[in-house]
Each structure stands twice: as C-alpha cells, then as structure tokens.
Amino acid sequence: MSLTKFDGITYPFFGLLEKPYAISYDLTKIYVIRHKDSHRETVDDKSLQGDYFARLAQMTQRIKFDVTCANLQQLIISKVKWGMDANAKPFDLSERQNLKAKSRPILKTRGSHIFVKGISYPFTMPTKETLDFNKNDTLFMTLVFINEEWYPFEITDEVKNIKSISV
C-alpha cells in the first residue's frame, strides 16, 4: 500500500476549499490568514478544555470552515485543499497526487446509492435526494483507488480512458 496525502486523517475533517495564504502558531493557538489582505482567523485554541470539536464549540471568534467531511469519500468529492482533522492536526491537501483511477458505467441508482459496473458494492452519495438518472442517459463514474478501496471522484456523460488521475 502506498502512502497518500489522505493517510492519517481522523474524521470528521473540517476543511477549506482554498489553501490559506498563511498559517501561524503560538503556544496555544493556530491561526490562518485566508487571503493576502484578510484578517487572522483562529483555527484552534488549545487553552480551552476538551477535544477539537469541543474547543471549536467554545470559541466565540473562530474560523468558519467551508465543509465538514465525515469520511474519505466526502473529502474526495468536496475537493478540499486544507483543513483540520478531529485531532486538531492540520492537513495540506493542495498538492496534487497521481493515483490509480478508472472510468466505469453507472448501472443503476437506488435512493442515494449508485451501482457501478465492476464494483461489488454501491457508493452512497451524501444527499437526501433520491437519485434517479434518466435511463436513456449513459453516465460514467470516475473512480480513484486509495488504500486498497475505490472511491467516486466524478460523474460524467463520457467514458474516460484513464489509468491514473491527479487528485
């Protein structure tokens, strides 16, 4: 098994869709500056009690994350560039990494589940909607292989002849 930039993340993961302009630390706090001319935002305050989630809830002035991901599939789909995991460990996900990939036809949907040709399990999509693709449409899912498991990357209307993808 090869190492990926996603290894070591403990979920939930609190993410930003853009990498911060600057990250700084002092004895108890982690700060980010999102853009060159923006103000400093507090990401963590270790002087507060509890785990990272409890500390976030206690902070009156803190960063507002773009997304919260419950698992690796949500993290991949969200295209997060930087964030903190449940253990308050920062992860820079902005560097691209080539991973094994393939494109497969979507066979059917049931509720929020998507069944893909050649994969023995359905992918559960993070939606409360019932997925019902038009039976006349031929759709394909690009899958990425991470830590011995396939994950959805994108849905397209064309098959892609790929062996790897930059994630």
CORMO-V830818 format. One record per residue. N is the residue number from 0. SS is DSSP state (A for helix, B for strand, O for the rest). OMEGA is omega in whole degrees, 0 to 359 (none if undefined). BURIAL is 1 if it has 16 or more other ideal C-beta (glycine too) atoms within 10 Angstrom, else 0. Layout:
# CORMO-V830818
((N,SS,OMEGA,BURIAL) (N,SS,OMEGA,BURIAL))
This chain:
# CORMO-V830818
((0,O,179,0) (1,O,181,0) (2,O,176,0) (3,O,180,1) (4,O,180,1) (5,O,182,1) (6,O,176,0) (7,O,180,0) (8,O,173,1) (9,O,185,0) (10,O,11,0) (11,O,179,1) (12,B,181,1) (13,B,192,1) (14,B,173,1) (15,B,181,1) (16,O,174,0) (17,O,176,0) (18,O,179,1) (19,O,177,1) (20,O,181,0) (21,B,177,0) (22,B,179,0) (23,B,183,0) (24,B,164,0) (25,O,186,0) (26,O,184,0) (27,O,187,0) (28,B,171,1) (29,B,181,1) (30,B,170,1) (31,B,169,1) (32,B,187,0) (33,O,182,1) (34,O,185,0) (35,O,185,0) (36,O,181,0) (37,O,181,0) (38,O,179,0) (39,B,179,0) (40,B,179,0) (41,B,179,1) (42,B,179,1) (43,B,176,1) (44,B,185,1) (45,O,175,0) (46,O,178,0) (47,O,182,0) (48,O,172,0) (49,O,178,0) (50,O,185,0) (51,A,180,1) (52,A,179,0) (53,A,178,0) (54,A,177,1) (55,A,181,1) (56,A,182,0) (57,A,184,0) (58,O,178,0) (59,O,177,0) (60,O,181,0) (61,O,179,0) (62,O,172,1) (63,O,181,0) (64,O,179,1) (65,O,183,0) (66,B,169,1) (67,B,183,0) (68,B,182,1) (69,O,183,0) (70,O,183,0) (71,A,179,1) (72,A,179,1) (73,A,179,1) (74,A,180,1) (75,A,182,1) (76,A,184,1) (77,A,181,1) (78,O,179,0) (79,O,180,1) (80,O,182,1) (81,B,176,1) (82,B,182,1) (83,B,177,1) (84,O,184,1) (85,O,178,0) (86,O,181,0) (87,O,177,1) (88,O,180,0) (89,B,178,0) (90,B,174,1) (91,B,182,0) (92,O,185,1) (93,O,179,0) (94,O,181,0) (95,O,179,0) (96,O,178,1) (97,B,179,0) (98,B,177,1) (99,B,182,0) (100,B,174,1) (101,B,178,1) (102,B,182,1) (103,B,178,1) (104,B,174,0) (105,B,182,1) (106,B,182,0) (107,B,174,0) (108,B,175,1) (109,B,184,0) (110,O,178,0) (111,O,182,0) (112,B,177,0) (113,B,179,1) (114,B,185,1) (115,B,180,1) (116,O,177,0) (117,O,178,0) (118,O,188,1) (119,O,180,0) (120,O,178,0) (121,O,173,1) (122,B,177,1) (123,B,183,0) (124,O,182,1) (125,O,179,0) (126,O,175,0) (127,O,180,0) (128,O,173,0) (129,O,180,0) (130,O,180,0) (131,O,180,0) (132,O,178,0) (133,O,183,0) (134,O,179,0) (135,O,179,0) (136,O,172,0) (137,O,181,0) (138,O,181,1) (139,B,176,1) (140,B,171,1) (141,B,182,1) (142,B,177,1) (143,B,185,1) (144,B,182,1) (145,B,177,1) (146,O,175,0) (147,O,179,0) (148,B,178,0) (149,B,178,1) (150,B,177,1) (151,B,178,1) (152,B,178,1) (153,B,175,0) (154,B,181,0) (155,B,177,0) (156,O,177,0) (157,O,177,0) (158,O,179,0) (159,O,178,0) (160,O,184,0) (161,O,175,0) (162,O,176,0) (163,B,181,0) (164,B,178,1) (165,B,184,0) (166,O,none,1))
